[in-house]
Amino acid sequence: ARALDSRKWAYQPKMDGAYATVPTDAYGAITSAVSRTGREWGLGDLELVRTLPNAILCCEIERHTEAAEAARRARGFELLHIFDAIALAGRDLTA
């Protein structure tokens, strides 16, 4: 990926985890986390997170790999790596 022309291409490095679409409420609280296949992830530590309000975020949730579980145990909490948005402040960005 590093050899690609950065004026034409962008990429997101793969972290240790799984893709999740994450909507937030008016206060920035995460209301759910949904996999690519539509499966609901349990929120776990994410219930405590506040981020951008009225958004739909594309994330990698730190779960379901040995490395992710080891990192979570060592750190004491999991991370949510936000790399894109479908909506911000209630405004659809898909167009």
C-alpha positions in Angstrom: 0.0 0.0 0.0 2.9 2.4 0.7 4.0 2.2 -2.9 0.6 3.6 -4.2 0.4 7.2 -5.3 -0.9 9.0 -2.2 -2.5 11.7 -4.4 -4.8 9.0 -5.8 -5.2 6.4 -3.0 -5.7 6.4 0.7 -5.7 3.3 2.9 -6.5 2.4 6.5 -3.9 0.2 8.2 -5.5 -3.0 9.6 -5.6 -3.0 13.4 -6.4 -6.1 15.4 -10.1 -6.3 15.4 -13.3 -6.4 13.4 -15.2 -3.8 11.3 -18.2 -2.1 13.0 -20.6 0.6 12.0 -21.2 2.7 15.1 -24.2 5.2 15.3 -24.2 7.8 18.1 -27.0 9.8 19.7 -27.3 13.6 20.3 -24.9 13.4 23.2 -22.2 11.3 21.3 -23.1 8.1 23.2 -22.6 5.0 21.1 -26.0 3.4 20.6 -24.9 0.2 18.9 -22.1 -1.5 17.0 -22.9 -3.5 13.9 -20.7 -5.9 11.9 -20.4 -5.9 8.1 -22.9 -8.8 8.1 -25.4 -6.9 10.3 -24.6 -8.7 13.5 -24.9 -6.6 16.7 -21.7 -6.4 18.8 -22.2 -6.1 22.5 -21.1 -2.6 23.6 -19.0 -3.6 26.6 -16.5 -0.8 27.3 -18.0 1.3 24.5 -21.0 2.2 26.7 -18.6 4.6 28.4 -17.4 6.3 25.2 -18.7 9.7 24.1 -17.7 10.9 20.6 -19.2 12.9 17.8 -23.0 13.5 18.2 -25.6 12.3 15.7 -23.0 10.4 13.6 -22.6 7.1 12.0 -19.0 6.1 12.2 -17.0 3.3 10.4 -14.7 1.7 12.9 -12.5 -1.2 13.7 -13.5 -2.5 17.1 -10.7 -4.2 19.0 -12.2 -7.7 19.4 -12.1 -11.3 18.2 -8.4 -11.8 17.6 -5.8 -13.1 20.1 -3.8 -9.9 19.7 -6.8 -7.7 20.3 -7.8 -9.6 23.4 -4.2 -9.5 24.8 -4.1 -5.8 24.2 -7.4 -5.2 25.9 -6.4 -7.2 28.9 -3.0 -5.4 29.2 -4.6 -2.0 28.8 -7.7 -2.7 30.8 -10.1 -1.5 28.0 -10.7 -2.0 24.3 -10.1 0.6 21.6 -12.4 1.7 18.8 -10.4 2.9 15.8 -12.6 5.4 13.8 -11.5 5.7 10.2 -14.5 7.1 8.3 -18.0 8.5 8.7 -21.3 7.8 6.9 -23.0 10.7 8.7 -21.9 13.6 10.8 -24.1 16.0 12.9 -27.1 14.1 11.3 -25.9 15.0 7.8 -25.6 12.0 5.4 -22.1 11.9 3.8 -22.7 9.0 1.4 -23.2 11.1 -1.7 
